[in-house]
Amino acid sequence: MDGVGELLSPQEGGAADFGAWLFSSNLALTTLGIAAWLHQAAGWRVLPTAVRRVLVDYDVTLAVLATTALSFAWQAAAPPVERIGLPSTLSPTCHYGTAAPGGAGAMAGHFRAECVASAQAGEHRPWLVSFQGAGLTLWLVAFASAVPITFFFYMDQVDLG
């Protein structure tokens, strides 16, 4: 609903802002149209079943890739499209919610402060987490959590019919 709300929000500014809004709206509707069209690929007769299944499974992903490529291809003729800012390096991120006064929010705020301080120092969180010094409680909770997850994955993959 955030995307629809953004498209329907009142636009302020001149013709350039309206042009950017119109182009973004067209890209959003094109994404929806391509995804809906690819979602019907299971009923097509022109491609092998395996290809049609992939088109149905990845309909939204393929639609987003197509319209993103379209937005870059027509960048010179269209107003600039607002893009998501990405970091210059690939590394694990450290995002926590904002701190609330007291309780779990305060703890999250403490971790967020540590994240910001380490990021400003040029340090990044490592890809692998060390379990050195982890107590028995951690291992028991991890095991108890893994049992139903494994069961659900198994039931999802098994062919009962």
LODO-554514 format. One line per field, with one value per residue: y, x, z of N, C-alpha, C in turn; residue in one letter; chain; residue number from 1. Coordinates in steps of 0.001 Angstrom, whole numbers, plus 500000, padded with zeros to 6 digits. Example, Ala and Ser with C-alpha at 12.3 -4.5 7.8 and 13.67 -1.06 7.14 Angstrom:
BEGIN
n_yy <- (494310_497750)
n_xx <- (513190_512850)
n_zz <- (507800_507080)
ca_yy <- (495500_498940)
ca_xx <- (512300_513670)
ca_zz <- (507800_507140)
c_yy <- (496700_500030)
c_xx <- (513200_512900)
c_zz <- (507800_507870)
residu <- (a_s)
chaine <- (A_A)
num <- (1_2)
//
This chain:
BEGIN
n_yy <- (498802_501161_501933_502499_504576_506466_506960_508127_510379_513941_515958_518321_521182_521957_521360_519521_517969_516845_515389_513529_512183_511134_509453_507634_506576_505328_503399_501878_500898_499483_497531_496130_495223_493577_491642_490521_489498_487621_485927_484425_482578_479821_478741_479027_477827_477855_477565_475303_473286_473524_475998_477726_477355_478502_481148_481784_481433_483403_485813_488449_489257_489187_491134_493442_493593_494029_496548_498133_498050_499327_501862_502771_502729_504694_506980_509314_510575_510942_512327_512269_509233_508401_506756_503977_504442_502896_501211_501734_499545_495978_494615_493199_494689_496815_497330_498631_499159_502314_503801_503357_504963_503158_499586_497078_498662_500515_498895_498193_500715_501076_499100_500132_502515_501468_500315_502584_503919_502050_501969_504561_504463_502998_500294_497082_494811_491391_488769_486146_484851_484512_481793_481392_481063_480938_480102_477196_477632_479101_477170_475269_476715_477294_474698_473917_475719_474959_472448_472596_474212_472654_470533_471870_472674_470132_469126_470920_470254_467559_465268_464680_463712)
n_xx <- (500813_502107_503333_501141_499995_502014_501916_499400_499586_499409_500988_503531_504935_506524_506265_508289_508360_505816_506170_508095_506572_504553_506015_507067_504651_503730_505731_505228_502627_503199_504892_503068_501311_502998_503740_501215_500563_502642_502025_499971_501160_501163_499005_499647_500496_502756_505369_507722_506679_508330_509599_507399_506553_508678_508383_505930_506574_508515_507348_506904_509513_510762_509217_509886_512638_512485_511131_512878_515152_513986_513543_516158_516952_515372_516190_517421_515458_513429_512188_514277_514285_513450_515827_516949_519284_522409_525017_528557_530214_529978_528771_527870_525018_523986_521316_519017_516003_514532_515320_513324_512225_513444_513092_512971_513385_515278_517507_517801_518396_520878_522390_522165_523566_526112_526475_526486_528728_530785_530582_531289_533907_534914_534709_533292_530590_531375_531039_530670_529410_530688_530386_531667_531884_529190_526405_524776_522052_521589_522153_520180_517810_518182_518140_515535_514110_514870_513750_510822_511031_512549_510747_508579_509806_510321_507698_506778_508215_507744_505947_502717_500713)
n_zz <- (500000_500392_498018_496340_497785_497528_494790_494577_496106_496539_494114_494245_492809_489652_486098_485663_487994_487788_485470_486294_488234_486586_484875_486763_487695_485371_485094_487408_486883_484562_485592_487204_485181_483569_485447_486037_483528_483103_485181_484241_482641_482978_481638_478980_475677_474182_475148_476748_479580_481879_481492_481476_484104_485518_484674_485878_488593_489024_488316_489353_489989_487448_486182_487652_487077_484290_484106_485540_483909_481729_482836_483101_480439_479196_480457_479523_478021_479778_482889_485857_487701_490991_492902_494906_497444_497541_499372_498848_499104_499443_502243_505452_506951_509645_511148_513388_515235_516233_519349_522188_525195_527737_528362_525695_523489_524327_524555_521872_520875_522088_520750_518193_518465_518875_516349_514652_515642_515092_512319_511628_512345_510325_510504_509877_510438_510854_508344_509202_512218_515438_517628_519916_523333_523644_525540_527043_526955_524613_522633_523191_522734_520029_518945_519664_518132_515582_515117_514518_512233_510456_510171_508907_506499_505427_505130_503276_501009_500502_498464_498716_497183)
ca_yy <- (500000_502344_502342_503118_505859_507384_507354_508943_511577_515162_516359_519754_521582_522306_520342_518476_517056_516098_514433_512441_511410_510412_508374_506643_505920_504423_502261_501045_500196_498515_496413_495365_494571_492488_490578_489853_488757_486453_485027_483567_481766_478391_478342_479205_476589_478098_477259_474067_473413_473994_477438_478409_477305_479512_482463_482003_481537_484620_486850_489798_489547_489505_492409_494513_493697_494629_497977_498815_498228_500337_503180_503188_502924_505946_508004_510564_511204_511075_512924_511278_508372_508306_505452_503610_504621_501673_501454_501533_498223_494926_494131_493086_495948_496767_498214_498345_500139_503477_503498_503883_505143_501972_498329_496511_499739_501108_497976_498359_501977_500846_498391_501042_503439_500727_500180_503867_504196_501182_502348_505791_504114_502227_498866_496432_493568_490278_487934_484986_485176_483555_481244_481151_481583_480817_479200_476065_478147_479452_475947_474642_477520_477081_473357_473929_476482_474263_471269_472881_474756_471502_469827_472625_472551_468781_469003_471749_469622_466189_465161_463809_463295)
ca_xx <- (500000_502955_503539_499907_499886_502987_501419_498199_499834_499400_502309_503797_506034_506210_506064_509309_507888_504686_506728_508712_505474_503873_506904_507078_503344_503707_506594_504532_501538_503824_505335_501864_500818_503911_503625_499920_500648_503501_501374_499088_501979_500884_498013_500143_500822_503888_506655_507705_506082_509329_509817_506192_506556_509640_507780_504904_507222_509325_506666_507141_510943_511019_508568_510698_513863_512157_510832_514102_515934_513277_513772_517525_517048_514726_516603_517756_514249_512439_512702_514979_513494_514050_516460_517341_520711_523102_526380_529584_530812_529075_529121_526666_524556_523685_520175_518144_514923_514832_515259_512233_512739_513295_512672_513726_513774_516523_518575_517991_519095_522267_523037_522243_524667_527346_526564_526875_530106_531705_530552_532062_535322_535314_534619_532064_530270_531884_530037_530435_529232_531379_529581_532561_531350_527730_526003_523906_520715_521547_522094_518873_516811_518417_517661_514077_513600_515190_512901_509627_511412_512906_509498_507812_510502_510108_506303_506618_508877_507286_504790_501752_499675)
ca_zz <- (500000_500384_496633_495848_498474_496931_493469_494706_496911_495725_493627_494324_491948_488277_485073_485808_489048_487249_484515_487066_488818_485510_484430_487838_487692_484219_485420_488391_486200_483653_486428_487544_483972_483179_486459_485843_482265_483320_486126_483463_481737_483152_480653_477621_474967_473290_475775_477541_480911_482840_481269_481940_485568_485979_484445_486899_489904_489125_487550_489907_489839_486041_485882_488250_486274_482992_484230_485965_482680_480956_483432_482767_478989_478831_481418_478847_477509_480843_484131_486674_488573_492317_493065_496262_497679_497917_499840_497818_499280_499877_503580_506286_507518_511072_511340_514516_515380_517052_520783_523007_526548_528585_527752_524581_522595_524821_524182_520437_520705_522470_519650_517059_518740_518597_514895_514074_516047_514360_510914_511489_512487_509156_510787_509445_511124_510047_507698_510052_513627_516291_518712_521032_524579_523689_526612_526753_526672_523195_521840_523408_522032_518602_518616_519771_516989_514339_514922_513708_510926_509636_509892_507920_505215_504932_504694_502097_499886_500252_497567_499376_496243)
c_yy <- (501258_502857_503033_504491_506892_507858_508301_510213_512807_515581_517871_520070_521806_521103_519211_517477_516228_515043_513252_511559_510558_509234_507270_505876_504932_503200_501322_500250_499177_497306_495525_494592_493398_491332_489817_489008_487495_485453_484067_482620_480270_477892_478507_477858_476711_477690_475929_474331_473964_475497_478224_478432_478345_480915_482783_482217_482869_485786_488251_490197_489943_490836_493581_494694_494380_496134_498769_499062_499308_501735_503683_503483_504264_507092_509339_511304_511489_511801_511855_510521_508292_506889_505231_503789_503326_502002_501136_500168_497236_494396_493991_494435_495736_497763_497726_499444_501302_503146_504147_504046_503919_500751_497898_497590_500397_500215_498092_499659_501862_500147_499291_502029_502753_500572_501463_504183_503325_501530_503614_505521_503293_500724_498336_495182_492423_489468_486741_485412_484094_483106_480899_481812_481527_479771_478090_476538_478490_478205_475250_475403_477338_475717_473318_474703_475731_473082_471610_473440_473618_470719_470548_472575_471175_468649_469842_471051_468242_466222_464161_463260_462382)
c_xx <- (500854_503162_502324_499720_500828_502518_500238_498407_499871_500829_502440_504966_505552_506042_507082_508905_506716_505174_507373_507639_504784_504719_506957_505759_503240_504588_505910_503411_502073_504319_504158_501350_501682_503791_502313_499938_501498_502871_500415_499845_501711_499890_498459_500455_502092_505240_506566_507192_507072_509563_508603_506123_507520_509061_506722_505549_507955_508676_506959_508606_511271_510390_509379_511995_513594_511904_512026_515006_515300_513528_515185_517658_516460_515106_516875_516496_513230_513045_513383_514029_514212_514578_516813_518849_521338_524496_527388_530256_529760_529562_527842_526301_524169_522572_519343_517114_515348_514599_514043_512760_512438_512910_513554_514176_515073_517704_518866_518730_520564_523015_523178_523386_526009_527559_527072_528327_531089_531724_531360_533553_535815_535269_533283_531848_530782_530736_529681_530372_529917_530439_530454_531991_529835_527355_525077_522496_520570_521382_520744_517761_516961_517900_516128_513446_513805_514264_511635_509957_511768_511655_508703_508477_510268_508671_506040_507163_508345_506029_503812_500699_500171)
c_zz <- (500000_498966_496054_496494_497899_495561_493559_495513_496016_495362_493676_493412_490531_487378_485203_486889_488556_486254_485216_487688_487758_485028_485489_487897_486538_484471_486412_487734_485204_484421_486792_486334_483548_484159_486290_484572_482437_484280_485424_482540_481873_482112_479211_477001_474138_473867_476515_478958_481928_482710_481773_483459_486150_485793_485493_488265_490093_488370_488062_489737_488404_485650_486436_487464_484938_483116_484760_484760_481800_481512_483154_481274_478569_479748_480735_478397_478597_482037_484982_487598_489907_492526_494537_496386_498176_498423_498739_497932_499752_501222_504383_506886_508966_511330_512509_514598_516242_518522_521420_524418_527415_527785_526600_523609_523018_524466_522692_520151_521060_521342_518439_517259_518487_517100_514258_514411_515263_512878_510679_511612_511293_509382_510289_510274_510267_509442_508584_511510_514452_517410_519923_522278_524660_524725_526136_526386_525190_522339_522005_522682_520521_518161_518640_518611_515680_514071_514129_512331_509978_509245_508803_506542_504603_504375_503436_500851_499541_499376_498157_498404_495249)
residu <- (m_d_g_v_g_e_l_l_s_p_q_e_g_g_a_a_d_f_g_a_w_l_f_s_s_n_l_a_l_t_t_l_g_i_a_a_w_l_h_q_a_a_g_w_r_v_l_p_t_a_v_r_r_v_l_v_d_y_d_v_t_l_a_v_l_a_t_t_a_l_s_f_a_w_q_a_a_a_p_p_v_e_r_i_g_l_p_s_t_l_s_p_t_c_h_y_g_t_a_a_p_g_g_a_g_a_m_a_g_h_f_r_a_e_c_v_a_s_a_q_a_g_e_h_r_p_w_l_v_s_f_q_g_a_g_l_t_l_w_l_v_a_f_a_s_a_v_p_i_t_f_f_f_y_m_d_q_v_d_l_g)
chaine <- (A_A_A_A_A_A_A_A_A_A_A_A_A_A_A_A_A_A_A_A_A_A_A_A_A_A_A_A_A_A_A_A_A_A_A_A_A_A_A_A_A_A_A_A_A_A_A_A_A_A_A_A_A_A_A_A_A_A_A_A_A_A_A_A_A_A_A_A_A_A_A_A_A_A_A_A_A_A_A_A_A_A_A_A_A_A_A_A_A_A_A_A_A_A_A_A_A_A_A_A_A_A_A_A_A_A_A_A_A_A_A_A_A_A_A_A_A_A_A_A_A_A_A_A_A_A_A_A_A_A_A_A_A_A_A_A_A_A_A_A_A_A_A_A_A_A_A_A_A_A_A_A_A_A_A_A_A_A_A_A_A)
num <- (1_2_3_4_5_6_7_8_9_10_11_12_13_14_15_16_17_18_19_20_21_22_23_24_25_26_27_28_29_30_31_32_33_34_35_36_37_38_39_40_41_42_43_44_45_46_47_48_49_50_51_52_53_54_55_56_57_58_59_60_61_62_63_64_65_66_67_68_69_70_71_72_73_74_75_76_77_78_79_80_81_82_83_84_85_86_87_88_89_90_91_92_93_94_95_96_97_98_99_100_101_102_103_104_105_106_107_108_109_110_111_112_113_114_115_116_117_118_119_120_121_122_123_124_125_126_127_128_129_130_131_132_133_134_135_136_137_138_139_140_141_142_143_144_145_146_147_148_149_150_151_152_153_154_155_156_157_158_159_160_161)
//
